[in-house]
Amino acid sequence: IKTPPSSILLKRAANLAKASGISGKEIIGKVTKKQVEEIAKQKMLDLNTSDMVQAVKIIEGTARSMGIAVEG
């Protein structure tokens, strides 16, 4: 059994109903660095890396493509 998709976890963390329709240009929500790290820990088994730093970068990229800003 796999974990939920990163996009679902990011939407829950940012309290959003759906992602931005204009990726990269419209910021519709914010998540903290700590929330991103928690999501990366949860998704570690499903990601293509065993390095936590790379896992965080993957989740940050997903957030950025959804129109969610990562703070601090």
Beta strands, then each sheet from edge to edge (+ up, - down):
strand 1: 29-32
strand 2: 68-71
sheet 1: 1+ 2+
end
